[in-house]
Amino acid sequence: MAHQLDLEKLNAEFETKNPQEIIAWAVAEFSPRFALTSSFGPESGTLLHMVSQIQRDLPVLFLETGYHFPETLAYKDQLVKLLGLTKVIDLRADSGKKAALVAKHDGVPYEKDPDSCCHINKVEPLDKVLKNYDAWMSGIRRRQTDFRKSIRIVEEYEGEMYKVSPLSNFTSRDSWWYLKEHKIPQHPLYEKGYLSIGCWPCTRPVQAGDDERSGRWAGKAKSECGIHTFKEVKTKEKAEEPSKDSSSNI
């Protein structure tokens, strides 16, 4: 179903709304073709708890790369049980493609070609399943990276896919206080300096004074795995561009 949304108006309104109001709107607008992606990382409990208070059976998509910390998988199980989430879906890479990539890079694709590793293990599985939805929601925040500082709360991608980021205006401190207020356990590696957690080969503790995502792909010119960048945002100019048909040549 096509959704005709006035994104300029919506985003202006949502800048003054709390995340729960934005989530409630998104659930009402897009369900049942609506899903949430979660890494079950240090701040994931914030958005997952909010969602659990609104719709516990909202699909939660988890990219099971095969390279997660054991602590992440245990934390995932803990949150799912605690919050009563009933529809967590593990997404995995095509086994043939993954095996070929691993063989090509001597068993360590994450070291020799991290972009391809992320693409096969994360981007492709997500892209495939998103065809079943009209919109998806994530917990990314503007203060996390330079790329993310320009995100809008609701964006439209090419192909009539929408993305909702209700925590856009949250800070790391906001999330910390939310978890504390609602007595939600933190990821077990957080206290060891892991402020942002992905796959174990590409995640390190954050050093004092560094930004919260500096431990991801440390030493490499890489700050995104690709799931938030592989689709092109549909700009206002493109949306207003007149269609090209034979009448324009008359």
Buried (B, 14 or more C-beta within 10 A) or exposed (E): EEEEBEBEEBBEBBEEBEBEEBBBBBBEBBBEEBBBBBBBBBBBBBBBBBBBEEBEEBBBBBBBBEBBBEBBEBBBEBBBEBBEBEBBEEBEBBEEBBEEBBEEBEEEBBEEBBBBBBBBBBBBBBBEBBEEBBBBBBBBBBBBBEEBEEBBBBBBBEEEBBBBBBBBBBEBEBBBEBBEEEEBEBBBBBEEEBBBBBBBBBBBEBEEEEBBBBBBBBEEEBBBBBBBEBBEBBEEEEEEEEEEEEEEEE
